[in-house]
Amino acid sequence: MNQVVRVGVAVIVMHDNKILLGERIGAHGANTWATPGGHLEFGETVEQCAVREVAEETGLTVTNIRKLDFTNDIFSAENKHYITLYVRAKYEGGEPVNKEPNKCLQWRWCDINNLPSPLFTSLKNYLTQGVLPTQD
């Protein structure tokens, strides 16, 4: 089997000291909570990917994409390896809509000090680095 490392982009969207998280369904990371995000496409900037993924998944428009940090994520059960680039996006208003119900059960604004569990491996790894997102 051809093993490759993929690049993911995870978008932190904050509002009123809450972070937007989705409950994942499907094979990869099922039943865990994660930020909006997805695969970086060929020829796409990280910023373009962040705006596209948030719109595709939640219907929200975000701006002012800022690079934060990255994680090295190995999903042993799925035999997948990702480098996940974390960015912060400015929330422009509105309520998230579940635009991909085959991939996500729901979107919810979650208190940053009381996150649901379990968290998606990448998000857990990011938070373990001690980098808590803060409100703008």
Phi and psi in radians as a Rosetta constraint file:
Dihedral C 1 N 2 CA 2 C 2 CIRCULARHARMONIC -1.395 0.35
Dihedral N 2 CA 2 C 2 N 3 CIRCULARHARMONIC 1.990 0.35
Dihedral C 2 N 3 CA 3 C 3 CIRCULARHARMONIC -1.757 0.35
Dihedral N 3 CA 3 C 3 N 4 CIRCULARHARMONIC 2.215 0.35
Dihedral C 3 N 4 CA 4 C 4 CIRCULARHARMONIC -2.305 0.35
Dihedral N 4 CA 4 C 4 N 5 CIRCULARHARMONIC 2.724 0.35
Dihedral C 4 N 5 CA 5 C 5 CIRCULARHARMONIC -1.706 0.35
Dihedral N 5 CA 5 C 5 N 6 CIRCULARHARMONIC 2.201 0.35
Dihedral C 5 N 6 CA 6 C 6 CIRCULARHARMONIC -1.722 0.35
Dihedral N 6 CA 6 C 6 N 7 CIRCULARHARMONIC 2.779 0.35
Dihedral C 6 N 7 CA 7 C 7 CIRCULARHARMONIC -1.915 0.35
Dihedral N 7 CA 7 C 7 N 8 CIRCULARHARMONIC 2.166 0.35
Dihedral C 7 N 8 CA 8 C 8 CIRCULARHARMONIC -1.950 0.35
Dihedral N 8 CA 8 C 8 N 9 CIRCULARHARMONIC 2.707 0.35
Dihedral C 8 N 9 CA 9 C 9 CIRCULARHARMONIC -2.133 0.35
Dihedral N 9 CA 9 C 9 N 10 CIRCULARHARMONIC 2.186 0.35
Dihedral C 9 N 10 CA 10 C 10 CIRCULARHARMONIC -1.975 0.35
Dihedral N 10 CA 10 C 10 N 11 CIRCULARHARMONIC 2.303 0.35
Dihedral C 10 N 11 CA 11 C 11 CIRCULARHARMONIC -1.973 0.35
Dihedral N 11 CA 11 C 11 N 12 CIRCULARHARMONIC 2.074 0.35
Dihedral C 11 N 12 CA 12 C 12 CIRCULARHARMONIC -1.584 0.35
Dihedral N 12 CA 12 C 12 N 13 CIRCULARHARMONIC 2.040 0.35
Dihedral C 12 N 13 CA 13 C 13 CIRCULARHARMONIC -2.047 0.35
Dihedral N 13 CA 13 C 13 N 14 CIRCULARHARMONIC 2.111 0.35
Dihedral C 13 N 14 CA 14 C 14 CIRCULARHARMONIC -2.017 0.35
Dihedral N 14 CA 14 C 14 N 15 CIRCULARHARMONIC 2.602 0.35
Dihedral C 14 N 15 CA 15 C 15 CIRCULARHARMONIC -2.741 0.35
Dihedral N 15 CA 15 C 15 N 16 CIRCULARHARMONIC 2.171 0.35
Dihedral C 15 N 16 CA 16 C 16 CIRCULARHARMONIC 0.905 0.35
Dihedral N 16 CA 16 C 16 N 17 CIRCULARHARMONIC 0.837 0.35
Dihedral C 16 N 17 CA 17 C 17 CIRCULARHARMONIC 1.029 0.35
Dihedral N 17 CA 17 C 17 N 18 CIRCULARHARMONIC 0.468 0.35
Dihedral C 17 N 18 CA 18 C 18 CIRCULARHARMONIC -2.130 0.35
Dihedral N 18 CA 18 C 18 N 19 CIRCULARHARMONIC 2.607 0.35
Dihedral C 18 N 19 CA 19 C 19 CIRCULARHARMONIC -1.942 0.35
Dihedral N 19 CA 19 C 19 N 20 CIRCULARHARMONIC 2.471 0.35
Dihedral C 19 N 20 CA 20 C 20 CIRCULARHARMONIC -1.426 0.35
Dihedral N 20 CA 20 C 20 N 21 CIRCULARHARMONIC 2.097 0.35
Dihedral C 20 N 21 CA 21 C 21 CIRCULARHARMONIC -2.263 0.35
Dihedral N 21 CA 21 C 21 N 22 CIRCULARHARMONIC 2.558 0.35
Dihedral C 21 N 22 CA 22 C 22 CIRCULARHARMONIC -2.028 0.35
Dihedral N 22 CA 22 C 22 N 23 CIRCULARHARMONIC 2.520 0.35
Dihedral C 22 N 23 CA 23 C 23 CIRCULARHARMONIC -1.559 0.35
Dihedral N 23 CA 23 C 23 N 24 CIRCULARHARMONIC 1.941 0.35
Dihedral C 23 N 24 CA 24 C 24 CIRCULARHARMONIC -1.303 0.35
Dihedral N 24 CA 24 C 24 N 25 CIRCULARHARMONIC 2.543 0.35
Dihedral C 24 N 25 CA 25 C 25 CIRCULARHARMONIC -2.298 0.35
Dihedral N 25 CA 25 C 25 N 26 CIRCULARHARMONIC 2.910 0.35
Dihedral C 25 N 26 CA 26 C 26 CIRCULARHARMONIC 1.796 0.35
Dihedral N 26 CA 26 C 26 N 27 CIRCULARHARMONIC -2.972 0.35
Dihedral C 26 N 27 CA 27 C 27 CIRCULARHARMONIC -1.320 0.35
Dihedral N 27 CA 27 C 27 N 28 CIRCULARHARMONIC -0.731 0.35
Dihedral C 27 N 28 CA 28 C 28 CIRCULARHARMONIC -1.623 0.35
Dihedral N 28 CA 28 C 28 N 29 CIRCULARHARMONIC 1.860 0.35
Dihedral C 28 N 29 CA 29 C 29 CIRCULARHARMONIC 1.316 0.35
Dihedral N 29 CA 29 C 29 N 30 CIRCULARHARMONIC 0.461 0.35
Dihedral C 29 N 30 CA 30 C 30 CIRCULARHARMONIC -1.002 0.35
Dihedral N 30 CA 30 C 30 N 31 CIRCULARHARMONIC 2.485 0.35
Dihedral C 30 N 31 CA 31 C 31 CIRCULARHARMONIC 1.151 0.35
Dihedral N 31 CA 31 C 31 N 32 CIRCULARHARMONIC 0.448 0.35
Dihedral C 31 N 32 CA 32 C 32 CIRCULARHARMONIC -2.100 0.35
Dihedral N 32 CA 32 C 32 N 33 CIRCULARHARMONIC 2.877 0.35
Dihedral C 32 N 33 CA 33 C 33 CIRCULARHARMONIC -1.841 0.35
Dihedral N 33 CA 33 C 33 N 34 CIRCULARHARMONIC 2.340 0.35
Dihedral C 33 N 34 CA 34 C 34 CIRCULARHARMONIC -2.537 0.35
Dihedral N 34 CA 34 C 34 N 35 CIRCULARHARMONIC 2.821 0.35
Dihedral C 34 N 35 CA 35 C 35 CIRCULARHARMONIC -1.295 0.35
Dihedral N 35 CA 35 C 35 N 36 CIRCULARHARMONIC 2.868 0.35
Dihedral C 35 N 36 CA 36 C 36 CIRCULARHARMONIC -1.084 0.35
Dihedral N 36 CA 36 C 36 N 37 CIRCULARHARMONIC 2.663 0.35
Dihedral C 36 N 37 CA 37 C 37 CIRCULARHARMONIC 2.762 0.35
Dihedral N 37 CA 37 C 37 N 38 CIRCULARHARMONIC -3.130 0.35
Dihedral C 37 N 38 CA 38 C 38 CIRCULARHARMONIC 3.090 0.35
Dihedral N 38 CA 38 C 38 N 39 CIRCULARHARMONIC -2.820 0.35
Dihedral C 38 N 39 CA 39 C 39 CIRCULARHARMONIC -1.305 0.35
Dihedral N 39 CA 39 C 39 N 40 CIRCULARHARMONIC 2.409 0.35
Dihedral C 39 N 40 CA 40 C 40 CIRCULARHARMONIC -1.298 0.35
Dihedral N 40 CA 40 C 40 N 41 CIRCULARHARMONIC 2.182 0.35
Dihedral C 40 N 41 CA 41 C 41 CIRCULARHARMONIC -1.564 0.35
Dihedral N 41 CA 41 C 41 N 42 CIRCULARHARMONIC 2.670 0.35
Dihedral C 41 N 42 CA 42 C 42 CIRCULARHARMONIC -0.976 0.35
Dihedral N 42 CA 42 C 42 N 43 CIRCULARHARMONIC 2.275 0.35
Dihedral C 42 N 43 CA 43 C 43 CIRCULARHARMONIC 1.435 0.35
Dihedral N 43 CA 43 C 43 N 44 CIRCULARHARMONIC -0.019 0.35
Dihedral C 43 N 44 CA 44 C 44 CIRCULARHARMONIC -1.674 0.35
Dihedral N 44 CA 44 C 44 N 45 CIRCULARHARMONIC 2.481 0.35
Dihedral C 44 N 45 CA 45 C 45 CIRCULARHARMONIC -1.385 0.35
Dihedral N 45 CA 45 C 45 N 46 CIRCULARHARMONIC 2.825 0.35
Dihedral C 45 N 46 CA 46 C 46 CIRCULARHARMONIC -1.056 0.35
Dihedral N 46 CA 46 C 46 N 47 CIRCULARHARMONIC -0.703 0.35
Dihedral C 46 N 47 CA 47 C 47 CIRCULARHARMONIC -1.123 0.35
Dihedral N 47 CA 47 C 47 N 48 CIRCULARHARMONIC -0.769 0.35
Dihedral C 47 N 48 CA 48 C 48 CIRCULARHARMONIC -1.073 0.35
Dihedral N 48 CA 48 C 48 N 49 CIRCULARHARMONIC -0.732 0.35
Dihedral C 48 N 49 CA 49 C 49 CIRCULARHARMONIC -1.065 0.35
Dihedral N 49 CA 49 C 49 N 50 CIRCULARHARMONIC -0.784 0.35
Dihedral C 49 N 50 CA 50 C 50 CIRCULARHARMONIC -1.051 0.35
Dihedral N 50 CA 50 C 50 N 51 CIRCULARHARMONIC -0.844 0.35
Dihedral C 50 N 51 CA 51 C 51 CIRCULARHARMONIC -1.088 0.35
Dihedral N 51 CA 51 C 51 N 52 CIRCULARHARMONIC -0.798 0.35
Dihedral C 51 N 52 CA 52 C 52 CIRCULARHARMONIC -1.079 0.35
Dihedral N 52 CA 52 C 52 N 53 CIRCULARHARMONIC -0.866 0.35
Dihedral C 52 N 53 CA 53 C 53 CIRCULARHARMONIC -1.111 0.35
Dihedral N 53 CA 53 C 53 N 54 CIRCULARHARMONIC -0.741 0.35
Dihedral C 53 N 54 CA 54 C 54 CIRCULARHARMONIC -1.080 0.35
Dihedral N 54 CA 54 C 54 N 55 CIRCULARHARMONIC -0.759 0.35
Dihedral C 54 N 55 CA 55 C 55 CIRCULARHARMONIC -1.142 0.35
Dihedral N 55 CA 55 C 55 N 56 CIRCULARHARMONIC -0.774 0.35
Dihedral C 55 N 56 CA 56 C 56 CIRCULARHARMONIC -1.114 0.35
Dihedral N 56 CA 56 C 56 N 57 CIRCULARHARMONIC -0.650 0.35
Dihedral C 56 N 57 CA 57 C 57 CIRCULARHARMONIC -1.551 0.35
Dihedral N 57 CA 57 C 57 N 58 CIRCULARHARMONIC -0.622 0.35
Dihedral C 57 N 58 CA 58 C 58 CIRCULARHARMONIC -2.123 0.35
Dihedral N 58 CA 58 C 58 N 59 CIRCULARHARMONIC -0.243 0.35
Dihedral C 58 N 59 CA 59 C 59 CIRCULARHARMONIC 1.368 0.35
Dihedral N 59 CA 59 C 59 N 60 CIRCULARHARMONIC -0.044 0.35
Dihedral C 59 N 60 CA 60 C 60 CIRCULARHARMONIC -1.423 0.35
Dihedral N 60 CA 60 C 60 N 61 CIRCULARHARMONIC 2.631 0.35
Dihedral C 60 N 61 CA 61 C 61 CIRCULARHARMONIC -1.774 0.35
Dihedral N 61 CA 61 C 61 N 62 CIRCULARHARMONIC 2.255 0.35
Dihedral C 61 N 62 CA 62 C 62 CIRCULARHARMONIC -2.166 0.35
Dihedral N 62 CA 62 C 62 N 63 CIRCULARHARMONIC 2.699 0.35
Dihedral C 62 N 63 CA 63 C 63 CIRCULARHARMONIC -2.384 0.35
Dihedral N 63 CA 63 C 63 N 64 CIRCULARHARMONIC -3.106 0.35
Dihedral C 63 N 64 CA 64 C 64 CIRCULARHARMONIC 0.893 0.35
Dihedral N 64 CA 64 C 64 N 65 CIRCULARHARMONIC 0.983 0.35
Dihedral C 64 N 65 CA 65 C 65 CIRCULARHARMONIC -1.263 0.35
Dihedral N 65 CA 65 C 65 N 66 CIRCULARHARMONIC 2.210 0.35
Dihedral C 65 N 66 CA 66 C 66 CIRCULARHARMONIC -2.183 0.35
Dihedral N 66 CA 66 C 66 N 67 CIRCULARHARMONIC 2.313 0.35
Dihedral C 66 N 67 CA 67 C 67 CIRCULARHARMONIC -1.254 0.35
Dihedral N 67 CA 67 C 67 N 68 CIRCULARHARMONIC 2.415 0.35
Dihedral C 67 N 68 CA 68 C 68 CIRCULARHARMONIC -1.979 0.35
Dihedral N 68 CA 68 C 68 N 69 CIRCULARHARMONIC -1.430 0.35
Dihedral C 68 N 69 CA 69 C 69 CIRCULARHARMONIC -2.664 0.35
Dihedral N 69 CA 69 C 69 N 70 CIRCULARHARMONIC -2.983 0.35
Dihedral C 69 N 70 CA 70 C 70 CIRCULARHARMONIC -2.463 0.35
Dihedral N 70 CA 70 C 70 N 71 CIRCULARHARMONIC 2.837 0.35
Dihedral C 70 N 71 CA 71 C 71 CIRCULARHARMONIC -2.243 0.35
Dihedral N 71 CA 71 C 71 N 72 CIRCULARHARMONIC 2.721 0.35
Dihedral C 71 N 72 CA 72 C 72 CIRCULARHARMONIC -1.932 0.35
Dihedral N 72 CA 72 C 72 N 73 CIRCULARHARMONIC 1.861 0.35
Dihedral C 72 N 73 CA 73 C 73 CIRCULARHARMONIC -2.027 0.35
Dihedral N 73 CA 73 C 73 N 74 CIRCULARHARMONIC 2.090 0.35
Dihedral C 73 N 74 CA 74 C 74 CIRCULARHARMONIC -1.947 0.35
Dihedral N 74 CA 74 C 74 N 75 CIRCULARHARMONIC 2.112 0.35
Dihedral C 74 N 75 CA 75 C 75 CIRCULARHARMONIC -1.814 0.35
Dihedral N 75 CA 75 C 75 N 76 CIRCULARHARMONIC 1.554 0.35
Dihedral C 75 N 76 CA 76 C 76 CIRCULARHARMONIC -1.039 0.35
Dihedral N 76 CA 76 C 76 N 77 CIRCULARHARMONIC -0.775 0.35
Dihedral C 76 N 77 CA 77 C 77 CIRCULARHARMONIC -1.069 0.35
Dihedral N 77 CA 77 C 77 N 78 CIRCULARHARMONIC -0.602 0.35
Dihedral C 77 N 78 CA 78 C 78 CIRCULARHARMONIC -1.694 0.35
Dihedral N 78 CA 78 C 78 N 79 CIRCULARHARMONIC -0.054 0.35
Dihedral C 78 N 79 CA 79 C 79 CIRCULARHARMONIC 0.985 0.35
Dihedral N 79 CA 79 C 79 N 80 CIRCULARHARMONIC 0.833 0.35
Dihedral C 79 N 80 CA 80 C 80 CIRCULARHARMONIC -2.194 0.35
Dihedral N 80 CA 80 C 80 N 81 CIRCULARHARMONIC 2.603 0.35
Dihedral C 80 N 81 CA 81 C 81 CIRCULARHARMONIC -2.367 0.35
Dihedral N 81 CA 81 C 81 N 82 CIRCULARHARMONIC 2.198 0.35
Dihedral C 81 N 82 CA 82 C 82 CIRCULARHARMONIC -2.238 0.35
Dihedral N 82 CA 82 C 82 N 83 CIRCULARHARMONIC 2.538 0.35
Dihedral C 82 N 83 CA 83 C 83 CIRCULARHARMONIC -1.779 0.35
Dihedral N 83 CA 83 C 83 N 84 CIRCULARHARMONIC 2.123 0.35
Dihedral C 83 N 84 CA 84 C 84 CIRCULARHARMONIC -1.905 0.35
Dihedral N 84 CA 84 C 84 N 85 CIRCULARHARMONIC 2.124 0.35
Dihedral C 84 N 85 CA 85 C 85 CIRCULARHARMONIC -1.626 0.35
Dihedral N 85 CA 85 C 85 N 86 CIRCULARHARMONIC 2.089 0.35
Dihedral C 85 N 86 CA 86 C 86 CIRCULARHARMONIC -1.641 0.35
Dihedral N 86 CA 86 C 86 N 87 CIRCULARHARMONIC 2.316 0.35
Dihedral C 86 N 87 CA 87 C 87 CIRCULARHARMONIC -2.284 0.35
Dihedral N 87 CA 87 C 87 N 88 CIRCULARHARMONIC 2.806 0.35
Dihedral C 87 N 88 CA 88 C 88 CIRCULARHARMONIC -1.961 0.35
Dihedral N 88 CA 88 C 88 N 89 CIRCULARHARMONIC 2.375 0.35
Dihedral C 88 N 89 CA 89 C 89 CIRCULARHARMONIC -2.171 0.35
Dihedral N 89 CA 89 C 89 N 90 CIRCULARHARMONIC 2.526 0.35
Dihedral C 89 N 90 CA 90 C 90 CIRCULARHARMONIC -1.381 0.35
Dihedral N 90 CA 90 C 90 N 91 CIRCULARHARMONIC 2.214 0.35
Dihedral C 90 N 91 CA 91 C 91 CIRCULARHARMONIC -1.308 0.35
Dihedral N 91 CA 91 C 91 N 92 CIRCULARHARMONIC 2.223 0.35
Dihedral C 91 N 92 CA 92 C 92 CIRCULARHARMONIC -1.805 0.35
Dihedral N 92 CA 92 C 92 N 93 CIRCULARHARMONIC 0.025 0.35
Dihedral C 92 N 93 CA 93 C 93 CIRCULARHARMONIC 1.962 0.35
Dihedral N 93 CA 93 C 93 N 94 CIRCULARHARMONIC 2.923 0.35
Dihedral C 93 N 94 CA 94 C 94 CIRCULARHARMONIC 1.658 0.35
Dihedral N 94 CA 94 C 94 N 95 CIRCULARHARMONIC 3.000 0.35
Dihedral C 94 N 95 CA 95 C 95 CIRCULARHARMONIC -1.943 0.35
Dihedral N 95 CA 95 C 95 N 96 CIRCULARHARMONIC 2.457 0.35
Dihedral C 95 N 96 CA 96 C 96 CIRCULARHARMONIC -1.166 0.35
Dihedral N 96 CA 96 C 96 N 97 CIRCULARHARMONIC 2.524 0.35
Dihedral C 96 N 97 CA 97 C 97 CIRCULARHARMONIC -2.059 0.35
Dihedral N 97 CA 97 C 97 N 98 CIRCULARHARMONIC 2.431 0.35
Dihedral C 97 N 98 CA 98 C 98 CIRCULARHARMONIC -1.386 0.35
Dihedral N 98 CA 98 C 98 N 99 CIRCULARHARMONIC 1.626 0.35
Dihedral C 98 N 99 CA 99 C 99 CIRCULARHARMONIC -1.500 0.35
Dihedral N 99 CA 99 C 99 N 100 CIRCULARHARMONIC -0.199 0.35
Dihedral C 99 N 100 CA 100 C 100 CIRCULARHARMONIC -2.268 0.35
Dihedral N 100 CA 100 C 100 N 101 CIRCULARHARMONIC 1.227 0.35
Dihedral C 100 N 101 CA 101 C 101 CIRCULARHARMONIC -1.118 0.35
Dihedral N 101 CA 101 C 101 N 102 CIRCULARHARMONIC -0.235 0.35
Dihedral C 101 N 102 CA 102 C 102 CIRCULARHARMONIC -1.429 0.35
Dihedral N 102 CA 102 C 102 N 103 CIRCULARHARMONIC -0.191 0.35
Dihedral C 102 N 103 CA 103 C 103 CIRCULARHARMONIC -2.041 0.35
Dihedral N 103 CA 103 C 103 N 104 CIRCULARHARMONIC -0.359 0.35
Dihedral C 103 N 104 CA 104 C 104 CIRCULARHARMONIC -2.474 0.35
Dihedral N 104 CA 104 C 104 N 105 CIRCULARHARMONIC 2.322 0.35
Dihedral C 104 N 105 CA 105 C 105 CIRCULARHARMONIC -1.362 0.35
Dihedral N 105 CA 105 C 105 N 106 CIRCULARHARMONIC -0.696 0.35
Dihedral C 105 N 106 CA 106 C 106 CIRCULARHARMONIC -2.859 0.35
Dihedral N 106 CA 106 C 106 N 107 CIRCULARHARMONIC 2.777 0.35
Dihedral C 106 N 107 CA 107 C 107 CIRCULARHARMONIC -1.984 0.35
Dihedral N 107 CA 107 C 107 N 108 CIRCULARHARMONIC 2.448 0.35
Dihedral C 107 N 108 CA 108 C 108 CIRCULARHARMONIC -2.559 0.35
Dihedral N 108 CA 108 C 108 N 109 CIRCULARHARMONIC 2.463 0.35
Dihedral C 108 N 109 CA 109 C 109 CIRCULARHARMONIC -1.399 0.35
Dihedral N 109 CA 109 C 109 N 110 CIRCULARHARMONIC 2.105 0.35
Dihedral C 109 N 110 CA 110 C 110 CIRCULARHARMONIC -2.042 0.35
Dihedral N 110 CA 110 C 110 N 111 CIRCULARHARMONIC 2.348 0.35
Dihedral C 110 N 111 CA 111 C 111 CIRCULARHARMONIC -1.017 0.35
Dihedral N 111 CA 111 C 111 N 112 CIRCULARHARMONIC 2.209 0.35
Dihedral C 111 N 112 CA 112 C 112 CIRCULARHARMONIC -1.076 0.35
Dihedral N 112 CA 112 C 112 N 113 CIRCULARHARMONIC -0.412 0.35
Dihedral C 112 N 113 CA 113 C 113 CIRCULARHARMONIC -1.647 0.35
Dihedral N 113 CA 113 C 113 N 114 CIRCULARHARMONIC 0.028 0.35
Dihedral C 113 N 114 CA 114 C 114 CIRCULARHARMONIC -2.564 0.35
Dihedral N 114 CA 114 C 114 N 115 CIRCULARHARMONIC 1.178 0.35
Dihedral C 114 N 115 CA 115 C 115 CIRCULARHARMONIC -1.360 0.35
Dihedral N 115 CA 115 C 115 N 116 CIRCULARHARMONIC 2.586 0.35
Dihedral C 115 N 116 CA 116 C 116 CIRCULARHARMONIC -1.229 0.35
Dihedral N 116 CA 116 C 116 N 117 CIRCULARHARMONIC 2.891 0.35
Dihedral C 116 N 117 CA 117 C 117 CIRCULARHARMONIC -2.428 0.35
Dihedral N 117 CA 117 C 117 N 118 CIRCULARHARMONIC 2.748 0.35
Dihedral C 117 N 118 CA 118 C 118 CIRCULARHARMONIC -1.403 0.35
Dihedral N 118 CA 118 C 118 N 119 CIRCULARHARMONIC 2.702 0.35
Dihedral C 118 N 119 CA 119 C 119 CIRCULARHARMONIC -1.552 0.35
Dihedral N 119 CA 119 C 119 N 120 CIRCULARHARMONIC 2.624 0.35
Dihedral C 119 N 120 CA 120 C 120 CIRCULARHARMONIC -1.018 0.35
Dihedral N 120 CA 120 C 120 N 121 CIRCULARHARMONIC 2.486 0.35
Dihedral C 120 N 121 CA 121 C 121 CIRCULARHARMONIC -0.877 0.35
Dihedral N 121 CA 121 C 121 N 122 CIRCULARHARMONIC -0.805 0.35
Dihedral C 121 N 122 CA 122 C 122 CIRCULARHARMONIC -1.060 0.35
Dihedral N 122 CA 122 C 122 N 123 CIRCULARHARMONIC -0.791 0.35
Dihedral C 122 N 123 CA 123 C 123 CIRCULARHARMONIC -1.159 0.35
Dihedral N 123 CA 123 C 123 N 124 CIRCULARHARMONIC -0.712 0.35
Dihedral C 123 N 124 CA 124 C 124 CIRCULARHARMONIC -1.043 0.35
Dihedral N 124 CA 124 C 124 N 125 CIRCULARHARMONIC -0.781 0.35
Dihedral C 124 N 125 CA 125 C 125 CIRCULARHARMONIC -1.094 0.35
Dihedral N 125 CA 125 C 125 N 126 CIRCULARHARMONIC -0.706 0.35
Dihedral C 125 N 126 CA 126 C 126 CIRCULARHARMONIC -1.098 0.35
Dihedral N 126 CA 126 C 126 N 127 CIRCULARHARMONIC -0.834 0.35
Dihedral C 126 N 127 CA 127 C 127 CIRCULARHARMONIC -1.176 0.35
Dihedral N 127 CA 127 C 127 N 128 CIRCULARHARMONIC -0.512 0.35
Dihedral C 127 N 128 CA 128 C 128 CIRCULARHARMONIC -1.124 0.35
Dihedral N 128 CA 128 C 128 N 129 CIRCULARHARMONIC -0.456 0.35
Dihedral C 128 N 129 CA 129 C 129 CIRCULARHARMONIC -1.236 0.35
Dihedral N 129 CA 129 C 129 N 130 CIRCULARHARMONIC -0.091 0.35
Dihedral C 129 N 130 CA 130 C 130 CIRCULARHARMONIC 1.411 0.35
Dihedral N 130 CA 130 C 130 N 131 CIRCULARHARMONIC 0.364 0.35
Dihedral C 130 N 131 CA 131 C 131 CIRCULARHARMONIC -1.864 0.35
Dihedral N 131 CA 131 C 131 N 132 CIRCULARHARMONIC 1.510 0.35
Dihedral C 131 N 132 CA 132 C 132 CIRCULARHARMONIC -1.438 0.35
Dihedral N 132 CA 132 C 132 N 133 CIRCULARHARMONIC 2.298 0.35
Dihedral C 132 N 133 CA 133 C 133 CIRCULARHARMONIC -1.157 0.35
Dihedral N 133 CA 133 C 133 N 134 CIRCULARHARMONIC 2.591 0.35
Dihedral C 133 N 134 CA 134 C 134 CIRCULARHARMONIC -2.208 0.35
Dihedral N 134 CA 134 C 134 N 135 CIRCULARHARMONIC 2.807 0.35
Dihedral C 134 N 135 CA 135 C 135 CIRCULARHARMONIC -1.228 0.35
Dihedral N 135 CA 135 C 135 N 136 CIRCULARHARMONIC 2.523 0.35
